[in-house]
Amino acid sequence: MIWLIGNKGMLGSEVERLLKERGLIYWASDKEVDVGDYKALEKFGKDKKIKWIINCAGYTKVDKAEEEIDEAFRINKDGVRNIALFSSKRQIILIHISTDYVFDGRQEGSTDAYREDDKTNPINMYGKSKLAGEGEIKNILENYFIIRTAWLYGLKGNNFVYAMLRLFKERDLVKVVEDQWGSPTYTADLADTILKIIESCSDKFGIYHFTNEGVISWYEFARTIYKKAKRLGLIESNKKVEIQPIKTEDYPTAAKRPKYSALSKEKIKMEFNLKIRDWDKALEDFLISLKENRKYLESRLDK
Ligand SMILES: NC(=O)c1ccc[n+]([C@@H]2O[C@H](COP(=O)([O-])OP(=O)(O)OC[C@H]3O[C@@H](n4cnc5c(N)ncnc54)[C@H](OP(=O)(O)O)[C@@H]3O)[C@@H](O)[C@H]2O)c1
């Protein structure tokens, strides 16, 4: 019934975990079925009865995308077009994941969250490729859900939480950007929302925004990870780390990032009757799951 594309990724693996937990019937694929190759999609989908596609695959290396422009567009635009064409041919409903990086970011001092119909204007190649993918879906399909999210973290994959835990282990001083704001999103919460959309059999198609509640800077995120990890015993009790706020210009990256890209969740909350957790509650849950999975955490931090 469901085809999960990108099941080995950070979000996809969490969606798969939930599909299994709920006993839903699904097929899954990742890189072995290249979304950039329409024939590969047709071959995999042949003879399978598919009602939904959840597309968690994507080119997600934000800085590398500045160089690997063709590859980013091949996956995030052409790959998404292929999935949309296949969905259209087989009358499949597509759930696709996009990003807050389709926006350029509010001016310093503004705290207006972006709504789904606000003007997009990506400022990096990754954002441009993701916006192009959204455009393909809108041109080809009527029955789609595009969910824009931000600052994802979860059990699998590389993310900011693991990066911080590794630095807290290795260093005494960690510098973190304090002038970029957004909302962290726990993959478990987004995966749950994706399945709620499917279970609701909704026909309220279109673009939606989803993150955890609350808006913070990377610096505040880092400080909270430190405090909670310390309390939970994920950092050695005698280890003290100073976390120092720095400006974006003191941490140059290949890709520019929006300064303030909080997403308004009013639409998704209303249409699907959702309650969304605060970012710090979700983070706490994630860190507790790492505490219970200590061996896995240690293997991650040693990499
Ligand atoms: N991570 C974030 O903070 C964030 C924020 C906003 C939105 N998003 C969006 O959320 C979605 C999921 O992100 P994520 O962080 O879970 O991504 P991820 O961990 O990078 O997972 C993406 C998966 O897609 C696979 N893939 C790459 N090229 C493919 C191809 N040509 N055909 C089939 N599969 C392919 C990847 O394989 P390899 O790893 O082997 O390349 C990986 O397993 C993406 O659409 C992303 O743009 C992410």
The ligand as a Gaussian input file, in Angstrom:
#p B3LYP/6-31G(d) Opt

LIG

0 1
 N       18.273000      17.098000       7.601000
 C       17.638000      18.246000       7.769000
 O       17.965000      19.045000       8.687000
 C       16.485000      18.625000       6.870000
 C       15.868000      19.868000       7.063000
 C       14.799000      20.196000       6.226000
 C       14.339000      19.325000       5.266000
 N       14.969000      18.128000       5.096000
 C       14.473000      17.228000       4.039000
 O       13.974000      16.050000       4.667000
 C       14.182000      14.919000       3.830000
 C       14.895000      13.829000       4.632000
 O       16.125000      14.355000       5.097000
 P       17.194000      13.450000       5.843000
 O       18.028000      14.358000       6.667000
 O       16.507000      12.280000       6.451000
 O       18.076000      12.988000       4.599000
 P       19.200000      11.854000       4.519000
 O       19.503000      11.317000       5.875000
 O       20.305000      12.415000       3.689000
 O       18.442000      10.709000       3.721000
 C       18.195000      10.763000       2.352000
 C       18.287000       9.378000       1.791000
 O       18.100000       9.432000       0.360000
 C       19.102000       8.627000      -0.234000
 N       19.349000       9.012000      -1.608000
 C       20.255000       9.905000      -2.078000
 N       20.228000       9.937000      -3.418000
 C       19.277000       9.067000      -3.809000
 C       18.801000       8.644000      -5.088000
 N       19.313000       9.160000      -6.215000
 N       17.823000       7.732000      -5.133000
 C       17.309000       7.195000      -3.999000
 N       17.725000       7.544000      -2.759000
 C       18.702000       8.466000      -2.678000
 C       20.291000       8.857000       0.653000
 O       21.330000       7.914000       0.426000
 P       22.873000       8.370000       0.770000
 O       22.898000       8.813000       2.192000
 O       23.637000       7.110000       0.517000
 O       23.201000       9.471000      -0.177000
 C       19.677000       8.747000       2.025000
 O       19.551000       7.404000       2.453000
 C       14.960000      15.426000       2.617000
 O       14.074000      15.677000       1.570000
 C       15.551000      16.748000       3.091000
 O       15.741000      17.653000       2.011000
 C       16.021000      17.744000       5.877000

